[in-house]
Amino acid sequence: MKAKTLFDKIWDSHVVSSIPDGPDVLYIDKHLIHEVTSPQAFAGLKQRNLPVFRPEKIVATADHNVPTENQHLPIQDELSRLQVQTLIDNCNIHNIELYGLNHPYNGIVHVIGPELGLTQPGMTIVCGDSHTSTHGAFGNIAFGIGTSEVEMVMASECVLQAKPNKMRITIEGNLAKAVSSKDIILYIISKISASGGTGYFIEFAGSAITNLSMESRMTVCNMSIEMGARGGLIAPDETTFEYLKGKEFSPDNKSWNLSLVKWKQLQTDKNALFDKEWIFNAEDIGPMITYGTNPGMGMSIVGNIPQLNSIPKESRDSFQKSLDYMGFEPGSKVIGKKVDYVFVGSCTNGRIEDLRAFSKLVKGRKKADWITAWIVPGSKKVEEQAKKEGLESILNAAGFELRQPGCSACLAMNDDKIPEGKYSVSTSNRNFEGRQGPGARTLLVSPLTAAAAAVTGRITNPGDLI
Amino acid sequence: MPIEKFKILESNCVPLQVENVDTDQIIPARFLKATTREGFGDNLFRDWSFDENGNRKEDFVLNNPKFSGKILVAGRNFGSGSSREHAAWAIYDYGFRVVVSSFFADIFKNNALNNGLLPVQVSKEFLTTIFLQLNENPKTRLKVDLQSQEISLLSNGQKEKFQISHYKKECLLNGYDDIDFLVNLKDEITEFENKDSK
């Protein structure tokens, strides 16, 4: 039999049929929805007079557009309130499980899926959100779709999708002190660019990946889309199984062993071929930071921004435009630069390990006076856990507050907006112009580097503080 | 919803000579609170097009009276970032029917095609030529012929073939959308489910 990649195995087993010179009809096992990209899909079904085909395969949450304080009160912003209410109404009409505001399972869609055990190896998972790639950390095919495709999946439990090419990124070796999985992925994107993965689905492999915890693996897969890839996955192993054991929606005792037998087969065959391969050394990776307006514009935190003449001629105008927006000069350093805001949260770094890393560094220190910090847990469960294990007390003692869960300042749909011209050191995933508010200047970092900036008020190498 | 049929388009063009135009630029997140598909065109490229007081910025190409038309020509890696289909809706709602670039992000490309907005990927060289011609003569016209999969500069006849899957081409030429297709497959899908659960 022909050697297959893990991606091939999962994809091929979900193809209902193939259209000649067209896409495959791909069966979807789990459909996650939220308030922003679903209303028009429900409206489309209504207009066609179609039911939701398999409502039991859908799970909904409100996350993008919710406030991160006073969640017990009605949402102040009228449009946001209406959008969240529309989700509630649609879920009621179509009998869809909703973990709305104040539900103990509420949170960012890509945080709750894994922590509830909804996300499992071997599945196909979609959501109207590009960071659906996060779920690939469990060895499944998970990717973001548009609203027309959300409607397709609601109507038929399938999506029409051309099979992407396959890429493998292998990282071998041990990570240095103060280096985390966020630094790994920012490093990879800086090497292969914000479009280097376009047209591909990525498998991450190598000892530096398999040594990571599940939460750290999620951070890596989460940002696959930031190099243009539809998704990224990691073969499941003991770490995966250990994480899933006992979760709310994981297979129960009776079916657990049967699931394990299936999951253990989810590996890339030894001689399987990829369309493209990259190999990196973990030892080459230090704490990373972005300096521009796409996630590919990243460097070592102690490095220099590239000189203009090192950029291809046709890209120089765009590069210069990006630096002008950020207020940086080609060739300069960012280390030591004063910053204004620190944001910890998002589907990239809003999990309990991220809050632990941040808390550990700020413990016994104080927030710099001029810093405004927003520490936003990724879910109710993360929030609860942070309180239970004393992280909130550590944060409070250091001058920080824990907010309530949501996407928050990652995309600034709610009130958590960074003002124009201000520098935001952020653990989120996108440094696009205006992403965190009109005119906001975003520097993407790990939770540890965010902590170092929060207590010094400047861009600081976290390795100097621990 | 059936999409608008697309066969041939001849039009003036609007050049947006910027690389890595992400969907947050096309339509910022704060405008995604609507629950319908209409009206996003008003906020297309909002923060490049308007200042903080809502006044149009004259130096932005959409506000330059020299340029108009149904074809947007943009730098490489157009539509990266968020999967928000609102980006495709905004471009379509504004009046564009074709986006030309030398490279498109995957999700944007699907979203565009699902809404009757045709992404035309050309070579780096041809894109440079189009930008040059538009700089010299803002009234430069492009012709996009979906049936023959050809894009040409009407001024000098220079042309290039572009790629599109046979399936999507038929959808656009005839105004079909994917949901009709999938709903007709329900028996096959149910059969697949039954087989899979065994």
Chai-1 contact restraints between the chains, C-beta under 6 A:
chainA,res_idxA,chainB,res_idxB,connection_type,confidence,min_distance_angstrom,max_distance_angstrom,comment,restraint_id
A,V16,B,E188,contact,1.0,0.0,6.0,A-B,restraint_1
A,V16,B,I189,contact,1.0,0.0,6.0,A-B,restraint_2
A,V16,B,F192,contact,1.0,0.0,6.0,A-B,restraint_3
A,I19,B,Y167,contact,1.0,0.0,6.0,A-B,restraint_4
A,D21,B,S165,contact,1.0,0.0,6.0,A-B,restraint_5
A,D21,B,H166,contact,1.0,0.0,6.0,A-B,restraint_6
A,G22,B,S165,contact,1.0,0.0,6.0,A-B,restraint_7
A,G22,B,H166,contact,1.0,0.0,6.0,A-B,restraint_8
A,G22,B,Y167,contact,1.0,0.0,6.0,A-B,restraint_9
A,Y27,B,F192,contact,1.0,0.0,6.0,A-B,restraint_10
A,V36,B,L32,contact,1.0,0.0,6.0,A-B,restraint_11
A,P39,B,T35,contact,1.0,0.0,6.0,A-B,restraint_12
A,Q40,B,R37,contact,1.0,0.0,6.0,A-B,restraint_13
A,L79,B,K33,contact,1.0,0.0,6.0,A-B,restraint_14
A,S80,B,K33,contact,1.0,0.0,6.0,A-B,restraint_15
A,Q83,B,K33,contact,1.0,0.0,6.0,A-B,restraint_16
A,Q83,B,T35,contact,1.0,0.0,6.0,A-B,restraint_17
A,T86,B,T35,contact,1.0,0.0,6.0,A-B,restraint_18
A,D129,B,S83,contact,1.0,0.0,6.0,A-B,restraint_19
A,S130,B,S82,contact,1.0,0.0,6.0,A-B,restraint_20
A,S130,B,S83,contact,1.0,0.0,6.0,A-B,restraint_21
A,G144,B,S83,contact,1.0,0.0,6.0,A-B,restraint_22
A,G144,B,I107,contact,1.0,0.0,6.0,A-B,restraint_23
A,G146,B,S83,contact,1.0,0.0,6.0,A-B,restraint_24
A,G146,B,E85,contact,1.0,0.0,6.0,A-B,restraint_25
A,G146,B,N111,contact,1.0,0.0,6.0,A-B,restraint_26
A,T147,B,E85,contact,1.0,0.0,6.0,A-B,restraint_27
A,S148,B,N114,contact,1.0,0.0,6.0,A-B,restraint_28
A,M152,B,D178,contact,1.0,0.0,6.0,A-B,restraint_29
A,M152,B,I179,contact,1.0,0.0,6.0,A-B,restraint_30
A,M152,B,L182,contact,1.0,0.0,6.0,A-B,restraint_31
A,A155,B,I179,contact,1.0,0.0,6.0,A-B,restraint_32
A,A155,B,V183,contact,1.0,0.0,6.0,A-B,restraint_33
A,S156,B,L182,contact,1.0,0.0,6.0,A-B,restraint_34
A,C158,B,L182,contact,1.0,0.0,6.0,A-B,restraint_35
A,C158,B,I189,contact,1.0,0.0,6.0,A-B,restraint_36
A,L160,B,D178,contact,1.0,0.0,6.0,A-B,restraint_37
A,S195,B,N77,contact,1.0,0.0,6.0,A-B,restraint_38
A,T198,B,D106,contact,1.0,0.0,6.0,A-B,restraint_39
A,G228,B,A105,contact,1.0,0.0,6.0,A-B,restraint_40
A,R230,B,D106,contact,1.0,0.0,6.0,A-B,restraint_41
A,N294,B,N20,contact,1.0,0.0,6.0,A-B,restraint_42
A,S315,B,E19,contact,1.0,0.0,6.0,A-B,restraint_43
A,S318,B,V18,contact,1.0,0.0,6.0,A-B,restraint_44
A,S318,B,E19,contact,1.0,0.0,6.0,A-B,restraint_45
A,L411,B,A29,contact,1.0,0.0,6.0,A-B,restraint_46
A,M413,B,A29,contact,1.0,0.0,6.0,A-B,restraint_47
A,M413,B,R30,contact,1.0,0.0,6.0,A-B,restraint_48
A,F432,B,D22,contact,1.0,0.0,6.0,A-B,restraint_49
A,F432,B,D24,contact,1.0,0.0,6.0,A-B,restraint_50
A,G434,B,P28,contact,1.0,0.0,6.0,A-B,restraint_51
A,G434,B,D47,contact,1.0,0.0,6.0,A-B,restraint_52
A,R435,B,D24,contact,1.0,0.0,6.0,A-B,restraint_53
A,P438,B,D47,contact,1.0,0.0,6.0,A-B,restraint_54
